[in-house]
Every structure is written in structure tokens, then in C-alpha cells.
Amino acid sequence: MPPPPDPDRILVAQLFGTARHHARYQEPTEAETAAAVAELQAITRRPDLLAEVAGILIGAHAGKLDEARARVAAGFCVAAGADPEDLEWWVATGRERRALADLPPFGMKVLGHPG
């Protein structure tokens, strides 16, 4: 029988979904930010989890096409009370996760072009 789900992981998933749902590719208005922050804080007010979500969004999407949207979503988490001391560690973790995700699957032969 599998172990029960970790409540913190469930909160992180809810925070990710909510932040991304509210984020657009342009700067949000004050009303949009207030609505996003209120919804994030209704899920949890834990600064450590908000910093995790913000950092992963920034780190994992750096240099990608959706970087602007990820930064807006991360900004909502910061405005909702993300712990700034934890943020840089989570940005680095997001970058590491992206680098691992970009690797070809284990055992897959990477075909290159001759010469």
C-alpha cells in the first residue's frame, strides 16, 4: 500500500496551479495582483512553500519562452509572503531540475549529424 500523500506537496501543487492561473505575459494590474495574492494566501500563508513555488518557477523557466509568465506567477508568490531568504536556493533548485529534464531519456541513443 502506498504511503499517504504529503500535505505540503499538495499545497505546493495548489500554489503552482493558482499562481500560473492568474499569470499572464504582461505586467498585472493592482487588482489582478490583489486577487492572485488573496487566493494564494487562502491556500496557505507559509512563507517557505510560497518561496519554493516562486523559486522553482523562476529557475525552471529561465531562458524559456514562458519565462515572462513564470516571473509574473513568481511575483504573486513573493507578494503573498514568500520568504526572501529561501528564494535563491529554490531558484537554483529550479535550474537544476530544468537541466535534468532537458537531458535525453536514460539509454536513448542521441543521433548526431556527421561532421
QUIQUINOR-V516858 format. One record per backbone hydrogen bond with DSSP energy under -1.0 kcal/mol. NH is the residue of the N-H (numbers start at 1). CO is the residue of the C=O. Records with the same first field share a line. If there is no record, write none. Layout:
NH = CO + CO
This chain:
10 = 6
11 = 7
12 = 8
13 = 9
14 = 10
15 = 11
16 = 12
17 = 13
18 = 14
19 = 15
20 = 16
21 = 17
22 = 18
23 = 19
33 = 29
34 = 30
35 = 31
36 = 32
37 = 33
38 = 34
39 = 35
40 = 36
41 = 37
42 = 38
43 = 39
44 = 40
50 = 46
51 = 47
52 = 48
53 = 49
54 = 50
55 = 51
56 = 52
57 = 53
58 = 54
59 = 55
60 = 56
61 = 57
64 = 61
67 = 64
70 = 66
71 = 67
72 = 68
73 = 69
74 = 70
75 = 71
76 = 72
77 = 73
78 = 74
79 = 75
80 = 76
81 = 78
82 = 77
83 = 47
87 = 83
90 = 86
91 = 87
92 = 88
93 = 89
94 = 90
95 = 91
96 = 92
97 = 93
98 = 94
99 = 95
100 = 96
101 = 97
102 = 98
108 = 105
